[in-house]
Amino acid sequence: MTTTDKRVAEEVPLTAHRRSLTNVGFEWLSTGAAALILVLLAAVAAFLLTEAWPAITDTSGELADKVSWIKPEDGESLLQVVGYLIFGTLLISAIALLIATPLSIGIALFISHYAPRRLAAGLGYLIDLLAAIPSVVYGLWGAIVLIPVLQPFYAWLATYFGWIPLFAPDPTTGVVSPTGRVALSAALVLAIMIIPIITAVTREVFLQTPKLHEEAALAMGATRWEMIRMAVFPFGRSGIVGATMLGLGRALGETMAVYMILSVGLSTSFAILQSGNHNTIAAYIASQFPEANMQGVSALIAMGLALFIITLLVNMLARWIVSRRSEFSGAN
């Protein structure tokens, strides 16, 4: 064996040992990062539950006596107020999702399969830029610019579709809210806010569709739309669900935009063109927290706990849907 062969034979075990140490270190680093997420989630849940426990377990009526926005004389309790807020949060978020999802899928399809390359790159950059705009800017724009523009449209909806409970006018006046600060306005602004998130994720999923699948569909004589329907949508179905759930999570937790637009109220009404009927958990916490006493803070944290549970359930539902669809997505 020559000197060179001996040197190579000595370096090979040393290099393998270094690689082994690198792999072990990276494995521990990844495991620690994953465990940190679980620890943080558990810490947040423990904090919310601990701070909200006095309000949750109050049976003496002391909470109602010391929290101004709970009115026992009107038949209200903390649980009932939380129920109103959960209803308003889910209603506004669901409307925003119904508006944003088809628009986002259409924009993503245009960028990934229809637009010229230069135009697609510019549109993709603009979509990403929209996602970076602060929510307070959306709230100001919605309150000052969007609502006055929508007022005639709301009046038209109430005139011709007022027989539908969603678009029913105020029963006392027979017209829609003159301020326009209604649930539909908040839902439209939320839809505009979550469109960039859903579009960006969906676009990347569509771009990952195997070219062989698309070319095979086109070779069989399919049109571009038929190719998208047969190849792109089945492959990206789980990604579309994941993107939609990300948008829903943003809508559920949005605070400032809703706080600046919505005329608040507590009810379970489906009339989204009437003011003073709805509110969301996040916006209500923001409005009441500055003047809340110790009992009030505990009650507000209980509302935050409810929002935490809703968000957790939404994400669990999304993971379940994605796991059921993954074997049919074409990614395997």
C-alpha positions, 0 to 999 in steps of 0.5 A: 500500500502506497503512502497516498492509499494509507492517508486516504484510508485514515481520512475516510473513517474520520470523515464518516465520524464527522458526518455522523456527529453532524447528523446527530447534532442536526437530529437533536436540533430538529427535535428540540425545535419541534419540542419547543413548539409543543412547549410554547403551545402548552404554555399558552394553553396553561396561561389562558386556562389559569387566568380564565379559571376565576371567571369560568368557575364564578358561581357567586355572581361577583363577576357580573357585579364587577364587570360592566359589560355583563348585564344580569338584568338583561339575562346576560351571563359570561357564557352567553356573551361568549356565545354571541361573540363566537357566533359573530366571529364564525359568521364573519369569518365564514363569509370572508372565506366564501368570498376569498377562496374562489377568487384566490384559486382563480388568481392562483390559476391565472398566475400559474397556468395562464399569464405570460411569465413576466406578468405572472412574476409581477402579479406574484410579487404584488400578491406577496406585497399585499400580504405584508400590509398591516391590518390597521391600513386595511381597517382605515381603507375599509372605513374611509374608502370602501364603506361609502362605495358599498352603501348603494350596493347594500341598499340595492341588496335590501331592496331586491333581496331583503326577503333573504334573512342575510340581506334583511333591512332594519325592521324598525326603519325598513332600510339598511344601516346608514353607516355601513358598519355592518358584518358584511363590510367587515367580512369583505375587508377580511376577505381582501386581507386573506386573499394574498395568503390563500393565493400565495400558497395555492399558487405554489401548490399548482406550480408543483403539479408534475409536468408529465401529468399535465402533458399526458392530459393534453396529449389525450386531447384535453383542453387547458381547463380539462387538464387543470380539472383532471391533473392540477386540481386533484394534485393540489386539493390538499394544498388548497385545503391547507391554504384555505385553513390558513386564511380562516385562521387569519380571519378568526384572529383579526382584531384591528380591521374589524374593530375599526369597521364594525358597529358592535353588538351582541346577538345571534342575528344572521342579518349582515346588513344591520348594524349593532348585531355582531362582534368578534372575540378579538375585536371585543377583547381589544375594545374592553381590555383598556378599562377592564378591572381584575375580574374583567381581565379574567373574563376577557382571557376566558374569551381568548381561551375560547378563540384559542380552542376554536383556532385549534379545532380549525387546524385539527380539522384541516389536518384531518382533511389533508390526511384523508385527501393526501393519498388521492392528491397525486403526490405519491 
